[in-house]
């Protein structure tokens, strides 16, 4: 037999932030930096020297450094969205914001086009009482984005919004 608390825990879902695109950008920048440095480097008297003052090397190094810092910051924050039957929690390493059924005014699903050549990006907007700005969630930024959308749709239906 399952207790009542175990039954309610099955309806609570955790969605962690995806960070794989940071790894992808970081690896592309490092590879480009190494390839460019090898092509621009010189071999003289059996030694290999890299040109560090080249603007392209500096630019690629800055991109690599900023991507690495962004990855480390987001790894440290550990962002998670927790969705239950009648609440939603936005949690990171430092704080946790819980919005109950009474706090949620509206959950809207929309699509946003970044440019005329890119694909459509899904955005979920949550209006909360006593909060001026809406909370925007990009499901593609979280693991199991289809389940995240499904859970938010179920939450919206249960709230009669």
Secondary structure by P-SEA (a helix, b strand, c coil): cccaaaaaaaabbbbbbbaaaaaaaaaaaaaaaaaaaaaaccccccbbbbbcccaaaaaaaaaaaaaaaaaaaaaaabbbbbbcccccccccccbbbbbccccccccccccccccccccbbbbbbbbbccccbbbbbccccccaaaaaaaaaaaaaaaacc
